[in-house]
Amino acid sequence: MKRAEAQFVVCIKNKDYPASLELRKLYQVLPDRTAEKLRQVRVIDESGEDYLFPEDYFAPIQLPQATEKAVLRAR
């Protein structure tokens, strides 16, 4: 069985959420189908908790496998 790949996004806008989101920072996305339907994305923010934010505040990125592993270990 193939493991589910972690998904990451980079913050490109933080209007209304400057304390929660850092521009140009990498965030891990948590799966949330309901949020997707509402054009939201669930990410772990600066508090270490997961919250919903507008999807247009982020750009999806694909990390090389070695980089993904390093990022996940660093959390």
PDB file of N, CA, C and O in Angstrom, chain B, residues numbered from 101:
ATOM      1  N   MET B 101       0.844  -1.185   0.000  1.00  0.00           N
ATOM      2  CA  MET B 101       0.000   0.000   0.000  1.00  0.00           C
ATOM      3  C   MET B 101       0.886   1.244   0.000  1.00  0.00           C
ATOM      4  O   MET B 101       1.799   1.363   0.817  1.00  0.00           O
ATOM      5  N   LYS B 102       0.616   2.155  -0.906  1.00  0.00           N
ATOM      6  CA  LYS B 102       1.376   3.394  -1.014  1.00  0.00           C
ATOM      7  C   LYS B 102       0.915   4.373   0.066  1.00  0.00           C
ATOM      8  O   LYS B 102      -0.283   4.548   0.285  1.00  0.00           O
ATOM      9  N   ARG B 103       1.868   5.001   0.731  1.00  0.00           N
ATOM     10  CA  ARG B 103       1.507   5.980   1.761  1.00  0.00           C
ATOM     11  C   ARG B 103       0.962   7.248   1.112  1.00  0.00           C
ATOM     12  O   ARG B 103       1.330   7.594  -0.010  1.00  0.00           O
ATOM     13  N   ALA B 104       0.097   7.919   1.822  1.00  0.00           N
ATOM     14  CA  ALA B 104      -0.428   9.182   1.312  1.00  0.00           C
ATOM     15  C   ALA B 104       0.681  10.229   1.393  1.00  0.00           C
ATOM     16  O   ALA B 104       1.342  10.365   2.423  1.00  0.00           O
ATOM     17  N   GLU B 105       0.875  10.954   0.319  1.00  0.00           N
ATOM     18  CA  GLU B 105       1.899  11.994   0.307  1.00  0.00           C
ATOM     19  C   GLU B 105       1.402  13.230   1.043  1.00  0.00           C
ATOM     20  O   GLU B 105       0.231  13.602   0.956  1.00  0.00           O
ATOM     21  N   ALA B 106       2.311  13.846   1.762  1.00  0.00           N
ATOM     22  CA  ALA B 106       1.973  15.104   2.415  1.00  0.00           C
ATOM     23  C   ALA B 106       1.820  16.153   1.330  1.00  0.00           C
ATOM     24  O   ALA B 106       2.507  16.107   0.309  1.00  0.00           O
ATOM     25  N   GLN B 107       0.932  17.085   1.548  1.00  0.00           N
ATOM     26  CA  GLN B 107       0.753  18.185   0.613  1.00  0.00           C
ATOM     27  C   GLN B 107       1.224  19.469   1.279  1.00  0.00           C
ATOM     28  O   GLN B 107       1.013  19.689   2.472  1.00  0.00           O
ATOM     29  N   PHE B 108       1.860  20.299   0.485  1.00  0.00           N
ATOM     30  CA  PHE B 108       2.370  21.565   0.997  1.00  0.00           C
ATOM     31  C   PHE B 108       1.935  22.714   0.100  1.00  0.00           C
ATOM     32  O   PHE B 108       1.712  22.551  -1.100  1.00  0.00           O
ATOM     33  N   VAL B 109       1.823  23.883   0.726  1.00  0.00           N
ATOM     34  CA  VAL B 109       1.507  25.118   0.018  1.00  0.00           C
ATOM     35  C   VAL B 109       2.431  26.198   0.543  1.00  0.00           C
ATOM     36  O   VAL B 109       2.993  26.081   1.632  1.00  0.00           O
ATOM     37  N   VAL B 110       2.580  27.245  -0.241  1.00  0.00           N
ATOM     38  CA  VAL B 110       3.343  28.402   0.211  1.00  0.00           C
ATOM     39  C   VAL B 110       2.348  29.561   0.317  1.00  0.00           C
ATOM     40  O   VAL B 110       1.490  29.736  -0.549  1.00  0.00           O
ATOM     41  N   CYS B 111       2.472  30.343   1.380  1.00  0.00           N
ATOM     42  CA  CYS B 111       1.577  31.473   1.613  1.00  0.00           C
ATOM     43  C   CYS B 111       1.944  32.623   0.682  1.00  0.00           C
ATOM     44  O   CYS B 111       3.089  33.076   0.664  1.00  0.00           O
ATOM     45  N   ILE B 112       0.962  33.093  -0.092  1.00  0.00           N
ATOM     46  CA  ILE B 112       1.198  34.202  -1.014  1.00  0.00           C
ATOM     47  C   ILE B 112       0.383  35.445  -0.650  1.00  0.00           C
ATOM     48  O   ILE B 112       0.534  36.498  -1.269  1.00  0.00           O
ATOM     49  N   LYS B 113      -0.480  35.310   0.359  1.00  0.00           N
ATOM     50  CA  LYS B 113      -1.298  36.438   0.814  1.00  0.00           C
ATOM     51  C   LYS B 113      -1.663  36.172   2.269  1.00  0.00           C
ATOM     52  O   LYS B 113      -1.929  35.026   2.631  1.00  0.00           O
ATOM     53  N   ASN B 114      -1.682  37.193   3.101  1.00  0.00           N
ATOM     54  CA  ASN B 114      -2.094  36.987   4.493  1.00  0.00           C
ATOM     55  C   ASN B 114      -3.020  38.091   5.013  1.00  0.00           C
ATOM     56  O   ASN B 114      -3.151  38.285   6.222  1.00  0.00           O
ATOM     57  N   LYS B 115      -3.652  38.803   4.095  1.00  0.00           N
ATOM     58  CA  LYS B 115      -4.595  39.855   4.479  1.00  0.00           C
ATOM     59  C   LYS B 115      -5.617  39.283   5.462  1.00  0.00           C
ATOM     60  O   LYS B 115      -6.158  38.201   5.236  1.00  0.00           O
ATOM     61  N   ASP B 116      -5.873  39.986   6.517  1.00  0.00           N
ATOM     62  CA  ASP B 116      -6.797  39.599   7.587  1.00  0.00           C
ATOM     63  C   ASP B 116      -6.236  38.531   8.527  1.00  0.00           C
ATOM     64  O   ASP B 116      -6.865  38.227   9.541  1.00  0.00           O
ATOM     65  N   TYR B 117      -5.070  37.952   8.220  1.00  0.00           N
ATOM     66  CA  TYR B 117      -4.492  36.902   9.060  1.00  0.00           C
ATOM     67  C   TYR B 117      -2.986  37.076   9.283  1.00  0.00           C
ATOM     68  O   TYR B 117      -2.269  36.076   9.311  1.00  0.00           O
ATOM     69  N   PRO B 118      -2.479  38.296   9.441  1.00  0.00           N
ATOM     70  CA  PRO B 118      -1.022  38.469   9.542  1.00  0.00           C
ATOM     71  C   PRO B 118      -0.399  37.790  10.762  1.00  0.00           C
ATOM     72  O   PRO B 118       0.780  37.437  10.724  1.00  0.00           O
ATOM     73  N   ALA B 119      -1.152  37.600  11.830  1.00  0.00           N
ATOM     74  CA  ALA B 119      -0.612  36.927  13.018  1.00  0.00           C
ATOM     75  C   ALA B 119      -0.606  35.408  12.848  1.00  0.00           C
ATOM     76  O   ALA B 119       0.130  34.708  13.544  1.00  0.00           O
ATOM     77  N   SER B 120      -1.413  34.907  11.937  1.00  0.00           N
ATOM     78  CA  SER B 120      -1.543  33.462  11.755  1.00  0.00           C
ATOM     79  C   SER B 120      -0.766  32.914  10.577  1.00  0.00           C
ATOM     80  O   SER B 120      -0.379  31.745  10.574  1.00  0.00           O
ATOM     81  N   LEU B 121      -0.534  33.753   9.568  1.00  0.00           N
ATOM     82  CA  LEU B 121       0.125  33.300   8.345  1.00  0.00           C
ATOM     83  C   LEU B 121       1.301  34.197   8.000  1.00  0.00           C
ATOM     84  O   LEU B 121       1.202  35.423   8.053  1.00  0.00           O
ATOM     85  N   GLU B 122       2.417  33.569   7.645  1.00  0.00           N
ATOM     86  CA  GLU B 122       3.607  34.299   7.227  1.00  0.00           C
ATOM     87  C   GLU B 122       3.758  34.200   5.718  1.00  0.00           C
ATOM     88  O   GLU B 122       3.746  33.103   5.159  1.00  0.00           O
ATOM     89  N   LEU B 123       3.899  35.341   5.058  1.00  0.00           N
ATOM     90  CA  LEU B 123       4.118  35.327   3.618  1.00  0.00           C
ATOM     91  C   LEU B 123       5.368  34.535   3.272  1.00  0.00           C
ATOM     92  O   LEU B 123       6.363  34.590   3.994  1.00  0.00           O
ATOM     93  N   ARG B 124       5.317  33.795   2.164  1.00  0.00           N
ATOM     94  CA  ARG B 124       6.416  32.984   1.630  1.00  0.00           C
ATOM     95  C   ARG B 124       6.769  31.788   2.502  1.00  0.00           C
ATOM     96  O   ARG B 124       7.771  31.122   2.242  1.00  0.00           O
ATOM     97  N   LYS B 125       5.986  31.500   3.517  1.00  0.00           N
ATOM     98  CA  LYS B 125       6.257  30.349   4.384  1.00  0.00           C
ATOM     99  C   LYS B 125       5.547  29.108   3.852  1.00  0.00           C
ATOM    100  O   LYS B 125       4.465  29.192   3.270  1.00  0.00           O
ATOM    101  N   LEU B 126       6.172  27.970   4.061  1.00  0.00           N
ATOM    102  CA  LEU B 126       5.635  26.680   3.677  1.00  0.00           C
ATOM    103  C   LEU B 126       4.672  26.189   4.761  1.00  0.00           C
ATOM    104  O   LEU B 126       4.979  26.266   5.950  1.00  0.00           O
ATOM    105  N   TYR B 127       3.512  25.687   4.344  1.00  0.00           N
ATOM    106  CA  TYR B 127       2.528  25.122   5.282  1.00  0.00           C
ATOM    107  C   TYR B 127       2.097  23.755   4.803  1.00  0.00           C
ATOM    108  O   TYR B 127       1.947  23.522   3.604  1.00  0.00           O
ATOM    109  N   GLN B 128       1.897  22.843   5.756  1.00  0.00           N
ATOM    110  CA  GLN B 128       1.377  21.530   5.407  1.00  0.00           C
ATOM    111  C   GLN B 128      -0.142  21.601   5.368  1.00  0.00           C
ATOM    112  O   GLN B 128      -0.783  22.182   6.244  1.00  0.00           O
ATOM    113  N   VAL B 129      -0.696  20.995   4.332  1.00  0.00           N
ATOM    114  CA  VAL B 129      -2.152  20.952   4.153  1.00  0.00           C
ATOM    115  C   VAL B 129      -2.683  19.679   4.786  1.00  0.00           C
ATOM    116  O   VAL B 129      -2.107  18.604   4.617  1.00  0.00           O
ATOM    117  N   LEU B 130      -3.776  19.801   5.511  1.00  0.00           N
ATOM    118  CA  LEU B 130      -4.470  18.640   6.049  1.00  0.00           C
ATOM    119  C   LEU B 130      -5.705  18.392   5.194  1.00  0.00           C
ATOM    120  O   LEU B 130      -6.422  19.338   4.869  1.00  0.00           O
ATOM    121  N   PRO B 131      -5.967  17.155   4.826  1.00  0.00           N
ATOM    122  CA  PRO B 131      -7.125  16.862   3.967  1.00  0.00           C
ATOM    123  C   PRO B 131      -8.434  17.284   4.624  1.00  0.00           C
ATOM    124  O   PRO B 131      -8.657  17.017   5.804  1.00  0.00           O
ATOM    125  N   ASP B 132      -9.292  17.942   3.859  1.00  0.00           N
ATOM    126  CA  ASP B 132     -10.605  18.365   4.354  1.00  0.00           C
ATOM    127  C   ASP B 132     -11.502  18.601   3.140  1.00  0.00           C
ATOM    128  O   ASP B 132     -11.497  19.684   2.555  1.00  0.00           O
ATOM    129  N   ARG B 133     -12.261  17.592   2.772  1.00  0.00           N
ATOM    130  CA  ARG B 133     -13.110  17.685   1.575  1.00  0.00           C
ATOM    131  C   ARG B 133     -14.190  18.757   1.702  1.00  0.00           C
ATOM    132  O   ARG B 133     -14.523  19.419   0.719  1.00  0.00           O
ATOM    133  N   THR B 134     -14.729  18.930   2.885  1.00  0.00           N
ATOM    134  CA  THR B 134     -15.748  19.963   3.092  1.00  0.00           C
ATOM    135  C   THR B 134     -15.147  21.344   2.855  1.00  0.00           C
ATOM    136  O   THR B 134     -15.764  22.194   2.214  1.00  0.00           O
ATOM    137  N   ALA B 135     -13.952  21.561   3.368  1.00  0.00           N
ATOM    138  CA  ALA B 135     -13.268  22.848   3.178  1.00  0.00           C
ATOM    139  C   ALA B 135     -13.019  23.110   1.697  1.00  0.00           C
ATOM    140  O   ALA B 135     -13.191  24.234   1.225  1.00  0.00           O
ATOM    141  N   GLU B 136     -12.611  22.071   0.960  1.00  0.00           N
ATOM    142  CA  GLU B 136     -12.348  22.224  -0.472  1.00  0.00           C
ATOM    143  C   GLU B 136     -13.581  22.726  -1.210  1.00  0.00           C
ATOM    144  O   GLU B 136     -13.479  23.576  -2.094  1.00  0.00           O
ATOM    145  N   LYS B 137     -14.735  22.202  -0.847  1.00  0.00           N
ATOM    146  CA  LYS B 137     -15.983  22.621  -1.492  1.00  0.00           C
ATOM    147  C   LYS B 137     -16.279  24.095  -1.230  1.00  0.00           C
ATOM    148  O   LYS B 137     -16.949  24.756  -2.024  1.00  0.00           O
ATOM    149  N   LEU B 138     -15.774  24.597  -0.114  1.00  0.00           N
ATOM    150  CA  LEU B 138     -15.995  25.997   0.268  1.00  0.00           C
ATOM    151  C   LEU B 138     -14.837  26.904  -0.147  1.00  0.00           C
ATOM    152  O   LEU B 138     -14.759  28.064   0.259  1.00  0.00           O
ATOM    153  N   ARG B 139     -13.927  26.340  -0.976  1.00  0.00           N
ATOM    154  CA  ARG B 139     -12.745  27.079  -1.453  1.00  0.00           C
ATOM    155  C   ARG B 139     -11.858  27.532  -0.294  1.00  0.00           C
ATOM    156  O   ARG B 139     -11.327  28.643  -0.279  1.00  0.00           O
ATOM    157  N   GLN B 140     -11.721  26.636   0.667  1.00  0.00           N
ATOM    158  CA  GLN B 140     -10.870  26.859   1.832  1.00  0.00           C
ATOM    159  C   GLN B 140      -9.798  25.773   1.851  1.00  0.00           C
ATOM    160  O   GLN B 140      -9.931  24.748   1.183  1.00  0.00           O
ATOM    161  N   VAL B 141      -8.747  26.001   2.612  1.00  0.00           N
ATOM    162  CA  VAL B 141      -7.705  25.010   2.787  1.00  0.00           C
ATOM    163  C   VAL B 141      -7.390  24.934   4.281  1.00  0.00           C
ATOM    164  O   VAL B 141      -7.322  25.957   4.963  1.00  0.00           O
ATOM    165  N   ARG B 142      -7.198  23.715   4.781  1.00  0.00           N
ATOM    166  CA  ARG B 142      -6.877  23.520   6.199  1.00  0.00           C
ATOM    167  C   ARG B 142      -5.369  23.344   6.309  1.00  0.00           C
ATOM    168  O   ARG B 142      -4.794  22.399   5.768  1.00  0.00           O
ATOM    169  N   VAL B 143      -4.737  24.284   7.029  1.00  0.00           N
ATOM    170  CA  VAL B 143      -3.287  24.219   7.222  1.00  0.00           C
ATOM    171  C   VAL B 143      -2.967  24.373   8.705  1.00  0.00           C
ATOM    172  O   VAL B 143      -3.777  24.857   9.495  1.00  0.00           O
ATOM    173  N   ILE B 144      -1.761  23.945   9.050  1.00  0.00           N
ATOM    174  CA  ILE B 144      -1.267  24.154  10.410  1.00  0.00           C
ATOM    175  C   ILE B 144      -0.623  25.529  10.420  1.00  0.00           C
ATOM    176  O   ILE B 144       0.368  25.759   9.727  1.00  0.00           O
ATOM    177  N   ASP B 145      -1.182  26.445  11.204  1.00  0.00           N
ATOM    178  CA  ASP B 145      -0.711  27.840  11.175  1.00  0.00           C
ATOM    179  C   ASP B 145       0.373  28.090  12.211  1.00  0.00           C
ATOM    180  O   ASP B 145       0.920  27.152  12.790  1.00  0.00           O
ATOM    181  N   GLU B 146       0.681  29.365  12.440  1.00  0.00           N
ATOM    182  CA  GLU B 146       1.760  29.762  13.346  1.00  0.00           C
ATOM    183  C   GLU B 146       1.535  29.318  14.789  1.00  0.00           C
ATOM    184  O   GLU B 146       2.495  29.199  15.551  1.00  0.00           O
ATOM    185  N   SER B 147       0.285  29.072  15.177  1.00  0.00           N
ATOM    186  CA  SER B 147       0.000  28.633  16.550  1.00  0.00           C
ATOM    187  C   SER B 147       0.269  27.147  16.731  1.00  0.00           C
ATOM    188  O   SER B 147       0.289  26.648  17.856  1.00  0.00           O
ATOM    189  N   GLY B 148       0.476  26.438  15.619  1.00  0.00           N
ATOM    190  CA  GLY B 148       0.667  24.994  15.685  1.00  0.00           C
ATOM    191  C   GLY B 148      -0.636  24.225  15.580  1.00  0.00           C
ATOM    192  O   GLY B 148      -0.640  22.995  15.623  1.00  0.00           O
ATOM    193  N   GLU B 149      -1.728  24.934  15.443  1.00  0.00           N
ATOM    194  CA  GLU B 149      -3.052  24.323  15.303  1.00  0.00           C
ATOM    195  C   GLU B 149      -3.471  24.379  13.838  1.00  0.00           C
ATOM    196  O   GLU B 149      -2.927  25.159  13.057  1.00  0.00           O
ATOM    197  N   ASP B 150      -4.446  23.538  13.473  1.00  0.00           N
ATOM    198  CA  ASP B 150      -4.934  23.592  12.097  1.00  0.00           C
ATOM    199  C   ASP B 150      -6.192  24.443  12.020  1.00  0.00           C
ATOM    200  O   ASP B 150      -7.090  24.346  12.856  1.00  0.00           O
ATOM    201  N   TYR B 151      -6.224  25.273  10.998  1.00  0.00           N
ATOM    202  CA  TYR B 151      -7.339  26.192  10.766  1.00  0.00           C
ATOM    203  C   TYR B 151      -7.628  26.277   9.279  1.00  0.00           C
ATOM    204  O   TYR B 151      -6.808  25.898   8.443  1.00  0.00           O
ATOM    205  N   LEU B 152      -8.806  26.781   8.972  1.00  0.00           N
ATOM    206  CA  LEU B 152      -9.195  27.001   7.583  1.00  0.00           C
ATOM    207  C   LEU B 152      -8.851  28.425   7.165  1.00  0.00           C
ATOM    208  O   LEU B 152      -9.038  29.381   7.918  1.00  0.00           O
ATOM    209  N   PHE B 153      -8.341  28.535   5.937  1.00  0.00           N
ATOM    210  CA  PHE B 153      -8.038  29.826   5.348  1.00  0.00           C
ATOM    211  C   PHE B 153      -8.494  29.800   3.897  1.00  0.00           C
ATOM    212  O   PHE B 153      -8.648  28.723   3.322  1.00  0.00           O
ATOM    213  N   PRO B 154      -8.712  30.961   3.294  1.00  0.00           N
ATOM    214  CA  PRO B 154      -9.089  30.994   1.873  1.00  0.00           C
ATOM    215  C   PRO B 154      -8.002  30.340   1.015  1.00  0.00           C
ATOM    216  O   PRO B 154      -6.812  30.576   1.221  1.00  0.00           O
ATOM    217  N   GLU B 155      -8.424  29.517   0.054  1.00  0.00           N
ATOM    218  CA  GLU B 155      -7.443  28.802  -0.769  1.00  0.00           C
ATOM    219  C   GLU B 155      -6.591  29.735  -1.617  1.00  0.00           C
ATOM    220  O   GLU B 155      -5.471  29.379  -1.982  1.00  0.00           O
ATOM    221  N   ASP B 156      -7.100  30.928  -1.940  1.00  0.00           N
ATOM    222  CA  ASP B 156      -6.313  31.845  -2.771  1.00  0.00           C
ATOM    223  C   ASP B 156      -5.195  32.541  -1.993  1.00  0.00           C
ATOM    224  O   ASP B 156      -4.465  33.358  -2.555  1.00  0.00           O
ATOM    225  N   TYR B 157      -5.058  32.224  -0.716  1.00  0.00           N
ATOM    226  CA  TYR B 157      -3.945  32.737   0.083  1.00  0.00           C
ATOM    227  C   TYR B 157      -2.691  31.874  -0.089  1.00  0.00           C
ATOM    228  O   TYR B 157      -1.633  32.196   0.451  1.00  0.00           O
ATOM    229  N   PHE B 158      -2.817  30.779  -0.840  1.00  0.00           N
ATOM    230  CA  PHE B 158      -1.737  29.811  -0.968  1.00  0.00           C
ATOM    231  C   PHE B 158      -1.538  29.380  -2.409  1.00  0.00           C
ATOM    232  O   PHE B 158      -2.455  29.433  -3.229  1.00  0.00           O
ATOM    233  N   ALA B 159      -0.315  28.953  -2.697  1.00  0.00           N
ATOM    234  CA  ALA B 159       0.008  28.333  -3.982  1.00  0.00           C
ATOM    235  C   ALA B 159       0.538  26.934  -3.669  1.00  0.00           C
ATOM    236  O   ALA B 159       1.429  26.783  -2.833  1.00  0.00           O
ATOM    237  N   PRO B 160      -0.002  25.915  -4.331  1.00  0.00           N
ATOM    238  CA  PRO B 160       0.474  24.553  -4.077  1.00  0.00           C
ATOM    239  C   PRO B 160       1.897  24.374  -4.610  1.00  0.00           C
ATOM    240  O   PRO B 160       2.270  24.956  -5.628  1.00  0.00           O
ATOM    241  N   ILE B 161       2.676  23.566  -3.910  1.00  0.00           N
ATOM    242  CA  ILE B 161       4.033  23.266  -4.358  1.00  0.00           C
ATOM    243  C   ILE B 161       4.294  21.769  -4.202  1.00  0.00           C
ATOM    244  O   ILE B 161       3.702  21.106  -3.350  1.00  0.00           O
ATOM    245  N   GLN B 162       5.178  21.260  -5.029  1.00  0.00           N
ATOM    246  CA  GLN B 162       5.591  19.857  -4.972  1.00  0.00           C
ATOM    247  C   GLN B 162       7.038  19.828  -4.511  1.00  0.00           C
ATOM    248  O   GLN B 162       7.911  20.402  -5.162  1.00  0.00           O
ATOM    249  N   LEU B 163       7.296  19.168  -3.401  1.00  0.00           N
ATOM    250  CA  LEU B 163       8.651  19.069  -2.876  1.00  0.00           C
ATOM    251  C   LEU B 163       9.292  17.760  -3.308  1.00  0.00           C
ATOM    252  O   LEU B 163       8.605  16.747  -3.431  1.00  0.00           O
ATOM    253  N   PRO B 164      10.590  17.768  -3.538  1.00  0.00           N
ATOM    254  CA  PRO B 164      11.284  16.495  -3.756  1.00  0.00           C
ATOM    255  C   PRO B 164      11.114  15.621  -2.503  1.00  0.00           C
ATOM    256  O   PRO B 164      10.988  16.142  -1.395  1.00  0.00           O
ATOM    257  N   GLN B 165      11.111  14.315  -2.681  1.00  0.00           N
ATOM    258  CA  GLN B 165      10.843  13.398  -1.575  1.00  0.00           C
ATOM    259  C   GLN B 165      11.788  13.613  -0.389  1.00  0.00           C
ATOM    260  O   GLN B 165      11.343  13.602   0.758  1.00  0.00           O
ATOM    261  N   ALA B 166      13.064  13.806  -0.645  1.00  0.00           N
ATOM    262  CA  ALA B 166      14.027  14.012   0.440  1.00  0.00           C
ATOM    263  C   ALA B 166      13.719  15.301   1.207  1.00  0.00           C
ATOM    264  O   ALA B 166      13.839  15.339   2.432  1.00  0.00           O
ATOM    265  N   THR B 167      13.328  16.346   0.495  1.00  0.00           N
ATOM    266  CA  THR B 167      12.986  17.615   1.139  1.00  0.00           C
ATOM    267  C   THR B 167      11.729  17.464   1.968  1.00  0.00           C
ATOM    268  O   THR B 167      11.659  17.971   3.088  1.00  0.00           O
ATOM    269  N   GLU B 168      10.720  16.763   1.426  1.00  0.00           N
ATOM    270  CA  GLU B 168       9.474  16.524   2.160  1.00  0.00           C
ATOM    271  C   GLU B 168       9.760  15.801   3.467  1.00  0.00           C
ATOM    272  O   GLU B 168       9.229  16.180   4.511  1.00  0.00           O
ATOM    273  N   LYS B 169      10.582  14.778   3.427  1.00  0.00           N
ATOM    274  CA  LYS B 169      10.923  14.034   4.645  1.00  0.00           C
ATOM    275  C   LYS B 169      11.614  14.941   5.667  1.00  0.00           C
ATOM    276  O   LYS B 169      11.320  14.874   6.861  1.00  0.00           O
ATOM    277  N   ALA B 170      12.531  15.785   5.195  1.00  0.00           N
ATOM    278  CA  ALA B 170      13.253  16.690   6.096  1.00  0.00           C
ATOM    279  C   ALA B 170      12.300  17.691   6.726  1.00  0.00           C
ATOM    280  O   ALA B 170      12.411  17.976   7.919  1.00  0.00           O
ATOM    281  N   VAL B 171      11.369  18.231   5.954  1.00  0.00           N
ATOM    282  CA  VAL B 171      10.405  19.205   6.474  1.00  0.00           C
ATOM    283  C   VAL B 171       9.514  18.551   7.526  1.00  0.00           C
ATOM    284  O   VAL B 171       9.259  19.135   8.580  1.00  0.00           O
ATOM    285  N   LEU B 172       9.041  17.342   7.240  1.00  0.00           N
ATOM    286  CA  LEU B 172       8.167  16.655   8.192  1.00  0.00           C
ATOM    287  C   LEU B 172       8.907  16.292   9.476  1.00  0.00           C
ATOM    288  O   LEU B 172       8.318  16.331  10.557  1.00  0.00           O
ATOM    289  N   ARG B 173      10.174  15.945   9.377  1.00  0.00           N
ATOM    290  CA  ARG B 173      10.969  15.645  10.595  1.00  0.00           C
ATOM    291  C   ARG B 173      11.200  16.897  11.419  1.00  0.00           C
ATOM    292  O   ARG B 173      11.279  16.814  12.645  1.00  0.00           O
ATOM    293  N   ALA B 174      11.312  18.055  10.785  1.00  0.00           N
ATOM    294  CA  ALA B 174      11.633  19.305  11.475  1.00  0.00           C
ATOM    295  C   ALA B 174      10.447  19.883  12.245  1.00  0.00           C
ATOM    296  O   ALA B 174      10.625  20.794  13.054  1.00  0.00           O
ATOM    297  N   ARG B 175       9.260  19.376  12.010  1.00  0.00           N
ATOM    298  CA  ARG B 175       8.080  19.936  12.687  1.00  0.00           C
ATOM    299  C   ARG B 175       8.169  19.737  14.174  1.00  0.00           C
ATOM    300  O   ARG B 175       7.267  20.144  14.906  1.00  0.00           O
TER     301      ARG B 175
END
